[in-house]
């Protein structure tokens, strides 16, 4: 049976999984740990970038319609992104 009450952290986890969008457009390669290869400059505006343990790192700074000239290096701390909307 499913419990009638669901904890708020569990709800957030489910919501995060549903909204998860791995942003690989800025840097298309993945590193050996299967993390995305991007950095805060090249990351897409409207996307938040997190470490593997879920710690917020930064919000993306590059507009996909008018990308910034950013270095193509990978930030090794970034594991995934959460984008709240798509263009």
N, C-alpha and C positions, 0 to 999 in steps of 0.2 A: 504494500500500500504506500501511496505517496503522502508524505506529511502535508498537513494543510498550511503550515507556516514554513516559509523558506527564509533563511537568514539573508540579510542585506548583502554581506560579502559574497555569498553564493550567487545571488542574483547578479551582482556586478561581474562576477567571473563569467557567467553565461552570456551576459550582454557583451562583454569584451570579446569572447570567442565569436559571437555572431557578427560583430563589427570589424573584426580583425581583417586588415588588408595589408599584405606584405608589399611594401613599396620598393620595387626593384627597378624602376625606370631610370632613376638618377644614376645608378651604377648597376649594371646588369649582372655582374658576377657575384657568386656566393663564396664565402670563405670556407675553410675546412670544417668549421663548426656548424655549417648550414645556417649561418646568420646572414642577414641582408648586408650588402656592401654599399653603404652610403655614409654621408656625414650630415651635420646639421645644415650646412650651407646648401648642399645639393638636395636635401630632403624636401619633399613636396609641402607647400603651404597647406594648412588644414590637416596635416598629419602630425601626430605626436610620436616621438621615438623613445623606445624603452630598452633597458638592459634585460638580460635573460631572467633576472629575478623580479622584473616588473617595475624597477625604479625608473621614473621619468628622467629622460636625458635632455630633450629639447623639442621644440616645435620646428618643423621644416621651414626653410626660408625661401625656397625657390618656387616661382609660379610656373606650372607646366606650360602655360601659354607664352611665357616670356622668361625662360630659364636664366638664372644667374650664372655668370662665369665662375664656377667653383672648382676647387681642386678635386681630382677624381679619387682621392685616397679614401679608404674605408676607416670609419671610426670603429675600433674593435669593441667598444662598449655597447654599440647598437646591435640589438638582436632582432627586434621586430618593430613594426609601426602600427598605429591605430589611426585610421582615417575616418572621420565622421561623415564625410560626404565625398562624392565622386563628381568630376566634371565631365 
